[in-house]
Amino acid sequence: MTEIMAACSSSASRKRRRLSEDTSLFKLDGSAFFIGLQNARHNFCDVSVCGTKGNPAQPAPWIPCHRNVLMARSGWFQRMLRSPMKESQQDTIQVHSVPHDILEQLIRYMYSFEISVDGGNALFLLQAADFLEMEQIVEVCKLVLKENLDTNNWRAIYRGAQHLSCTDVLKDCRAFALEHFTSISQSADFLDLDAAEVSQLVASDELNVEKEEQVATAVARWLAHSFEERLPHAVDIVGRIRVPLLTSDDIATLPDTPAGQHSQ
C-alpha cells in the first residue's frame, strides 16, 4: 500500500474538508461538553494506545486515553475492551494495523470532534477508520477522495479502494475513468491496467469518447505494451470495440502490435 498512498499525496493542497463543517453533529463543538471532554483528555486516563511506526528502532509514544471514549467512538475498540480476553484488561493497547500518526489524528478527533481530511491523507484515514470501524470518518474520506480524483491519482485511489474492498470509491473511480477515458488512455497508468479492467472500460456504454478510433488506439497501445503476456486476452478485448463505428482510415492509422509488425 505504500506506493498507493504516496501517489495520492500529490493532491494534498487541493480540496479539504473539516468534519465539523460537514454534519450538524459537529456544530456543537464549541459547547461546554466538548471543551470539558478535551480538557479531561489527559486526566483520569485508564488506558494508553499506540500505533505502528515505520522505524522499529524508534517506538511510537503511548497516547493516554479513556476506555469509555474509545468504546463510544470506535466499534473496534468497543469489541476489544468489552471482550473477555485478557487484552481488554490491559493498560496498553498496540494497534498494529494503523500508523501511529494516523492513530493520533483519530484519537484527537474522538475528543475534539474535529479532523482535517484532504487529498493527501484521505486514503490513509480511510484505511485506518475502516479498520477501527469509525463510520463517519469513512464516509467523509470517501467524499474527499471523490472530490480529489484526477488523471494522475485515479488509479492509485482505485488500487487503495480495491485493497479495502471499498465499493463506493471503486464505483467513483470507474465513473471517473469512463468520463475521462481519452486522457487516461494516454497515460502510463492505463498501460498497467490488467485485462479485466481494460475490458470493463472498453465494453461500457458509459465510455465518453468522441470517436471509436480513440478506443481502438488505446486497446492497441495496451496490447503492444506487453504483447506476449496480453495476447490471450486480445480476442476478448478487441471484440468489445464497436468496429462498425470505425472508418477504413481509422483502422489504417491504428498503431501496430508486434504481431502486426511481423506480418508486414
Beta strands, then each sheet from edge to edge (+ up, - down):
strand 1: 16-18
strand 2: 47-52
strand 3: 63-65
strand 4: 92-99
strand 5: 116-118
sheet 1: 1+ 5-
sheet 2: 3+ 2- 4-
end
